[in-house]
Amino acid sequence: MSKSDLTESTLLHKVHKKCLMEETIRAASQEVSDEFKTLVKAEDLNSLRHLQHLILGRLQDSNAVLSHYNEFSENCFADVSLEFARNTRLLKSMKADLDYIFLKLRSIKSKILATYPDAFPDDSTSDAFDRRPDLELPQER
């Protein structure tokens, strides 16, 4: 026997051994599978499959409802956000106007006090009347 014949024979032996190993694994796998089939009844599996289909249908319906609700809420948000932005600008403008009015009133009041010191009762000229919260500062709670 030559060296190449010996190598070829060894290679064939390894391939044959590998095929036998695969067949043994396949047979053992089939045997385990058959044993599992005896543990669970076919009607139970069919029942589980039916329940899974029912759940899938419900989840698909829920998904459709949620998608519709998301579209609806997106449209509502688009409508409301424009109005909200407009009202925010209006409120900021009103605040600026009121700040200007209070500034002018304080100025007029101080001029009246300078001209007529007895024009206002005691403590009415203090900043106690201006109890408005400053909306620009963070609120403490």
trRosetta pair geometry for C-beta under 8 A, 3 or more apart (Angstrom, degrees):
i j d omega theta_ij theta_ji phi_ij phi_ji
1 5 4.7 -124 -166 85 87 132
1 6 5.7 101 140 -57 120 89
1 9 7.9 -21 -165 -9 138 143
2 5 4.8 100 54 5 74 102
2 6 7.1 -136 99 -5 41 88
3 6 5.6 -55 -151 36 33 113
3 7 6.4 33 152 -19 66 106
4 7 5.6 -51 -145 37 34 111
4 8 6.1 35 154 -19 66 107
5 8 5.7 -55 -145 39 29 111
5 9 6.2 32 153 -21 64 108
6 9 5.7 -53 -146 36 29 113
6 10 6.4 31 153 -19 63 105
7 10 5.7 -53 -148 36 30 111
7 11 6.3 32 152 -20 64 106
8 11 5.6 -53 -147 36 31 113
8 12 6.3 32 153 -19 64 105
9 12 5.7 -52 -146 36 30 111
9 13 6.3 34 152 -22 63 106
10 13 5.5 -53 -148 35 31 115
10 14 6.5 31 152 -19 64 104
11 14 5.8 -53 -150 35 32 110
11 15 6.4 30 152 -18 65 105
12 15 5.7 -53 -145 37 33 110
12 16 6.2 33 154 -19 66 107
13 16 5.8 -55 -146 38 28 111
13 17 6.2 31 153 -21 63 107
14 17 5.6 -53 -146 37 30 113
14 18 6.3 33 153 -21 65 104
15 18 5.7 -52 -149 34 31 112
15 19 6.5 32 151 -19 64 104
16 19 5.7 -53 -149 35 32 112
16 20 6.4 33 152 -19 64 105
17 20 5.7 -54 -150 36 31 112
17 21 6.4 34 150 -21 64 106
18 21 5.6 -53 -150 35 32 114
18 22 6.4 33 152 -19 65 104
19 22 5.7 -52 -148 36 32 110
19 23 6.4 31 154 -17 65 106
20 23 5.7 -55 -148 38 31 111
20 24 6.3 34 152 -22 65 106
21 24 5.7 -53 -148 35 30 113
21 25 6.4 30 153 -18 64 105
22 25 5.7 -53 -148 37 32 111
22 26 6.2 33 153 -20 65 107
23 26 5.5 -52 -144 37 32 113
23 27 6.2 33 155 -19 65 105
24 27 5.8 -54 -147 36 29 110
24 28 6.3 27 154 -16 64 107
25 28 5.8 -56 -146 39 30 109
25 29 6.1 33 153 -22 65 108
26 29 5.6 -54 -146 36 29 114
26 30 6.4 31 154 -20 63 105
27 30 5.7 -52 -148 35 31 111
27 31 6.4 33 152 -21 64 105
28 31 5.6 -53 -148 35 33 113
28 32 6.4 32 154 -17 66 104
29 32 5.9 -54 -149 36 31 109
29 33 6.2 33 152 -20 64 108
30 33 5.5 -55 -147 37 31 115
30 34 6.3 34 153 -21 65 104
31 34 5.7 -52 -149 34 30 111
31 35 6.5 32 151 -19 63 104
32 35 5.6 -54 -151 35 33 113
32 36 6.5 34 151 -20 66 103
33 36 5.8 -54 -151 34 32 111
33 37 6.6 37 150 -24 64 103
34 37 5.5 -50 -151 29 34 116
34 38 7.0 32 152 -18 63 100
35 38 5.9 -55 -158 32 35 109
35 39 7.0 38 146 -25 64 103
36 39 5.5 -52 -155 26 41 116
36 40 6.8 0 162 11 72 103
37 40 6.9 -76 -146 53 29 82
40 44 5.7 -117 -176 74 84 128
40 45 6.0 85 140 -53 118 100
41 44 4.4 95 64 1 89 104
41 45 7.2 -156 96 -4 50 83
42 45 5.6 -53 -153 36 37 112
42 46 6.3 37 150 -19 68 104
43 46 5.5 -51 -145 38 35 112
43 47 6.2 41 152 -23 65 104
44 47 5.5 -52 -147 35 32 114
44 48 6.4 33 152 -19 64 103
45 48 5.6 -52 -148 36 32 111
45 49 6.3 34 152 -20 65 106
46 49 5.5 -52 -146 37 32 114
46 50 6.3 35 153 -21 65 104
47 50 5.7 -53 -148 35 30 112
47 51 6.4 29 153 -17 64 105
48 51 5.7 -55 -147 38 32 110
48 52 6.3 34 153 -21 65 105
49 52 5.7 -53 -149 34 30 113
49 53 6.6 32 152 -19 63 103
50 53 5.8 -54 -153 34 32 111
50 54 6.6 34 149 -19 65 103
51 54 5.5 -51 -149 35 35 113
51 55 6.3 34 153 -18 67 105
52 55 5.7 -53 -145 38 32 110
52 56 6.2 38 152 -23 64 105
53 56 5.5 -50 -145 35 31 115
53 57 6.5 35 153 -20 63 103
54 57 5.7 -55 -153 34 31 112
54 58 6.5 28 152 -16 65 105
55 58 5.7 -54 -148 38 34 110
55 59 6.2 33 153 -19 67 107
56 59 5.8 -56 -146 38 29 110
56 60 6.3 30 154 -19 64 106
57 60 5.8 -55 -148 36 30 111
57 61 6.4 30 153 -18 64 105
58 61 5.6 -54 -149 37 33 112
58 62 6.2 33 152 -19 66 105
59 62 5.6 -51 -144 38 32 112
59 63 6.2 38 153 -23 64 105
60 63 5.5 -50 -146 34 31 115
60 64 6.5 34 153 -20 63 103
61 64 5.7 -54 -151 34 32 111
61 65 6.4 31 152 -17 66 105
62 65 5.7 -54 -148 37 33 111
62 66 6.2 31 155 -16 67 107
63 66 5.8 -55 -144 40 29 109
63 67 6.3 33 154 -22 64 105
64 67 5.7 -52 -147 34 30 113
64 68 6.4 30 153 -18 63 105
65 68 5.7 -55 -151 37 31 111
65 69 6.3 30 152 -18 66 107
66 69 5.5 -52 -143 38 34 112
66 70 6.2 39 155 -23 65 103
67 70 5.7 -51 -148 33 30 113
67 71 6.6 31 153 -17 63 103
68 71 5.8 -55 -153 36 32 110
68 72 6.3 32 150 -19 66 108
69 72 5.5 -54 -146 39 33 114
69 73 6.1 28 158 -15 68 107
70 73 5.9 -55 -140 41 28 105
70 74 6.2 33 156 -24 63 107
71 74 5.7 -55 -148 34 28 114
71 75 6.6 27 154 -17 63 104
72 75 5.9 -58 -154 36 30 108
72 76 6.4 27 151 -16 66 107
73 76 5.4 -51 -143 39 36 113
73 77 6.1 41 155 -23 67 104
74 77 5.7 -51 -146 35 29 112
74 78 6.5 32 152 -22 62 103
75 78 5.7 -52 -151 32 32 113
75 79 6.6 30 152 -16 64 104
76 79 5.7 -57 -152 37 33 110
76 80 6.0 21 157 -11 69 112
77 80 5.9 -60 -137 45 30 104
77 81 5.7 34 163 -29 68 110
78 81 6.1 -49 -135 30 22 111
78 82 7.1 24 161 -18 55 102
79 82 6.6 -65 -166 29 27 106
79 83 6.9 13 150 -6 63 112
80 83 5.7 -63 -152 44 38 109
80 84 5.7 41 152 -25 73 110
81 84 5.4 -51 -140 38 32 115
81 85 6.2 35 157 -21 65 103
82 85 5.9 -53 -149 34 28 110
82 86 6.5 28 152 -17 62 107
83 86 5.6 -54 -148 37 32 112
83 87 6.2 29 154 -16 66 107
84 87 5.8 -56 -145 40 29 108
84 88 6.2 34 153 -24 64 106
85 88 5.6 -51 -146 33 30 115
85 89 6.6 31 154 -18 63 102
86 89 5.9 -54 -154 35 31 110
86 90 6.5 31 149 -19 64 107
87 90 5.3 -52 -146 37 36 115
87 91 6.2 36 155 -19 68 103
88 91 5.8 -53 -146 36 30 109
88 92 6.4 30 154 -17 64 106
89 92 5.8 -56 -148 38 31 110
89 93 6.3 32 153 -19 65 107
90 93 5.7 -57 -150 37 30 112
90 94 6.3 30 152 -19 65 106
91 94 5.5 -52 -144 37 33 112
91 95 6.3 37 154 -23 65 103
92 95 5.6 -49 -147 33 32 114
92 96 6.5 33 153 -18 63 103
93 96 5.8 -53 -151 35 32 111
93 97 6.4 32 150 -18 64 106
94 97 5.5 -54 -148 38 33 113
94 98 6.2 31 154 -17 67 106
95 98 5.8 -55 -144 39 30 108
95 99 6.2 34 154 -21 64 105
95 135 7.1 -81 -129 38 149 137
96 99 5.7 -52 -147 35 30 113
96 100 6.5 31 153 -19 63 105
97 100 5.7 -57 -152 36 31 111
97 101 6.4 31 150 -20 66 105
98 101 5.4 -50 -144 36 35 113
98 102 6.3 34 156 -17 67 103
99 102 5.9 -54 -146 38 30 108
99 103 6.3 33 153 -22 63 106
100 103 5.6 -53 -148 35 31 115
100 104 6.4 30 153 -17 64 105
101 104 5.8 -56 -149 38 31 109
101 105 6.2 31 152 -20 66 106
102 105 5.5 -52 -143 37 33 113
102 106 6.3 36 156 -20 65 103
102 130 6.5 95 -165 -112 135 121
103 106 5.9 -53 -150 35 29 110
103 107 6.4 30 151 -19 62 107
104 107 5.5 -55 -149 37 33 114
104 108 6.2 32 154 -18 67 105
105 108 5.7 -53 -144 38 31 109
105 109 6.0 33 155 -21 65 108
106 109 5.6 -54 -143 38 29 113
106 110 6.3 28 157 -18 65 105
107 110 6.0 -55 -148 36 28 107
107 111 6.5 27 152 -18 63 106
108 111 5.7 -56 -150 36 32 111
108 112 6.3 33 152 -20 66 105
109 112 5.7 -52 -147 35 32 111
109 113 6.3 32 153 -18 64 105
109 120 7.5 33 -162 -47 101 147
109 125 6.4 168 154 -129 121 91
110 113 5.6 -52 -145 38 34 112
110 114 6.3 38 153 -23 65 102
110 125 7.9 109 -88 -161 62 120
111 114 5.6 -51 -148 33 32 112
111 115 6.4 20 155 -9 65 108
112 115 5.9 -63 -148 45 30 102
112 116 5.8 -34 174 43 71 99
112 119 5.2 -99 150 82 106 167
112 120 7.7 91 108 -30 118 105
113 116 7.0 -76 -118 71 21 59
113 117 6.2 52 -173 -113 65 47
113 119 6.4 -128 -91 44 52 116
113 120 6.6 -39 -89 15 97 116
113 125 6.0 56 -81 -111 147 150
114 117 7.8 14 -135 -72 12 73
115 119 8.0 42 80 -32 80 138
116 119 4.0 81 107 -48 113 112
120 124 4.4 -135 170 74 112 121
120 125 5.4 118 88 -51 151 95
121 124 5.0 81 64 -16 75 127
123 126 5.3 -23 -164 -2 66 120
123 128 6.9 15 166 18 97 140
124 129 7.3 43 -169 -46 61 125
126 129 7.4 135 82 -3 63 81
127 130 5.2 -53 -170 44 75 107
128 131 7.0 5 176 -59 47 98
133 137 8.0 -122 170 56 84 101
133 139 7.3 18 180 -103 142 98
134 137 4.6 52 96 10 110 108
